[in-house]
Amino acid sequence: MMPFSDEELINPVKKSLEKSLPILERDGGGLEFLGVKNGIVYVHLIGACKGCASSGITLKYSLERQLKIDIHPEISIVNLEGGEQEFARL
C-alpha cells in the first residue's frame, strides 16, 4: 500500500520524471504529466514517443524504474493515448 496521498506524490513524481526527460527528448519525444490517481502515475507520450514500438519498454524500464527508486517500490506509470480527456474519465 502506498504511504502517500495522490496530492503528496505530484511534486516528487514531476521531479523524478524530469530526470528521465532527456532520454525521451534525445530521440525527439517527450511526455505530458497528467496526474496521479491511486498511486498510479498517468502520462501522455508525445512527439516521437507517441506510437513508438519501444515506448512501452521505455515507460516501464526507464521512467517507472526511476519513480520506484526515487519515491516508492509500488508506484507504477501508465501512458494514456487519449491524454487529458482520457485521464478525466478515470
N, C-alpha and C positions, 0 to 999 in steps of 0.2 A: 504494500500500500504506500502510495506517495505521501510523504510527510509535509507536503506543501500545498497551499491552495493554488488554484489556477492563476489568480492575480499575483501571488508571490513569485510564480515561475516566469512571468512575462519578461522582466528585465534581464534575469540571468540567462534565459533562453536566447534573447536577442544578442547578448554579448557573446554567447557561445557560437551562435550561427555566424556572427561577424568574423570569427576566427577562420571559419571554413569557406567564407565567401570568395576569397581569392582563388580557390580551387575551381569553383564554378566559373568565375569571371575569366580565368585564363583560357577557357575553352569557348568563350562567347556566351556564357549562360549567366544565370542569376536566380534569385528567388524572392518571393514576397512573403513576409511573415504574416499569417492570417490570424493566429491566436492559439490559445491553449484551452482545451476542454478535457476534463477528467484525466489530467496528466499526459495527454497526448498533444504533441505539437503539430499544428497544421500549417503547411506552407504551400505555395503555388510556384512551381518551377517555371522559369521564363527564359526567353532567348533560346540559345542552342540546347539548353537542358530540356526544354519542352519537347516531349516526344522522343528524346534520345534513348536509344536502346540501353545505354549504360546508366541512365538516370536512377533506376531502382537500386543499383549497386552503390552508386554514389550516395544516395539518400541513406541507406542502411549502414554501409561500412565506413562512411566518412562523417556525414552530418550527425546521424544518430549515435555513432560511436563517441564523437566529441561531446554530445549532450550527456551521455551516460558518464563520461569521465568528469565533466565539469559540474554536473548537477545531481544526478541520481541514477542508479543502475536500472530502474524500472521505467524510465522515461522512454517514449517512442515518438517517431515522427512519421507523418503521412503527407503525401502530396495530393492535393485536391486539384484535379484538372480544371474544374469549374471555378476556381478561385474564390473570391469573396462571396459570390452568390451561393456556391455550394456550401461554404462554411456557415453561412447564415441559416441554412436549412438543417444543420446538425442539432 
